[in-house]
């Protein structure tokens, strides 16, 4: 009996899952965000959905009493995180349980944010994003007016963020090693920020007329996304998926 129980626990721990994360699910009086799920297979699939506000706290979904969703073959469902306060950085994790380690995910996951103004309704896509360890961004701010960087901390520990706003001036300190003599940007303003477990924060790329910006992180499982203001509606941002984090962006050094 003990051996059977141990085997059952081991199987439960090693159950294969596929995880998808949707950041930047804005909620406000003018905007609402939606998560879309579609079962593309010919069998019934079970998924778990988990919504967080920027503080990391869990929030429920409208019309969903728990966190488990059963999707029949070809079925499509949509849910809205029930965030009752203004929240520009809410996020959702979708966890699909796979029948075997070799099985492929069967559920298509997508998100969107819809904002309304006097000119009508405007929608921006919220694509699935993937975490990495210690991602960073550095570059010139030219061409990024009004841009924001979103950071999502998927780990159960606090993440560290270092911000640098400058004019692009480089300085070097004489030393015995090449690393110590490396030219580095001179920061006119800096900020050290802690992002709580499962929390999210947004950081403006522009500050007090700077021409250079960098953001460096320390955390095991983090997502970075660059958002640009949408010309369609005030308060609506679109995700710039062309940015590759972890390398130099634009003309920065």
Secondary structure as GFF3:
##gff-version 3
##sequence-region A 1 253
A	DSSP	alpha_helix	2	13	.	.	.	ID=ss1
A	DSSP	beta_strand	17	22	.	.	.	ID=ss2
A	DSSP	beta_strand	31	39	.	.	.	ID=ss3
A	DSSP	beta_strand	45	52	.	.	.	ID=ss4
A	DSSP	beta_strand	58	59	.	.	.	ID=ss5
A	DSSP	beta_strand	68	71	.	.	.	ID=ss6
A	DSSP	beta_strand	76	79	.	.	.	ID=ss7
A	DSSP	beta_strand	91	97	.	.	.	ID=ss8
A	DSSP	beta_strand	107	117	.	.	.	ID=ss9
A	DSSP	beta_strand	120	126	.	.	.	ID=ss10
A	DSSP	beta_strand	136	140	.	.	.	ID=ss11
A	DSSP	beta_strand	148	153	.	.	.	ID=ss12
A	DSSP	beta_strand	159	171	.	.	.	ID=ss13
A	DSSP	beta_strand	184	195	.	.	.	ID=ss14
A	DSSP	beta_strand	200	204	.	.	.	ID=ss15
A	DSSP	beta_strand	212	218	.	.	.	ID=ss16
A	DSSP	beta_strand	222	229	.	.	.	ID=ss17
A	DSSP	beta_strand	237	239	.	.	.	ID=ss18
###
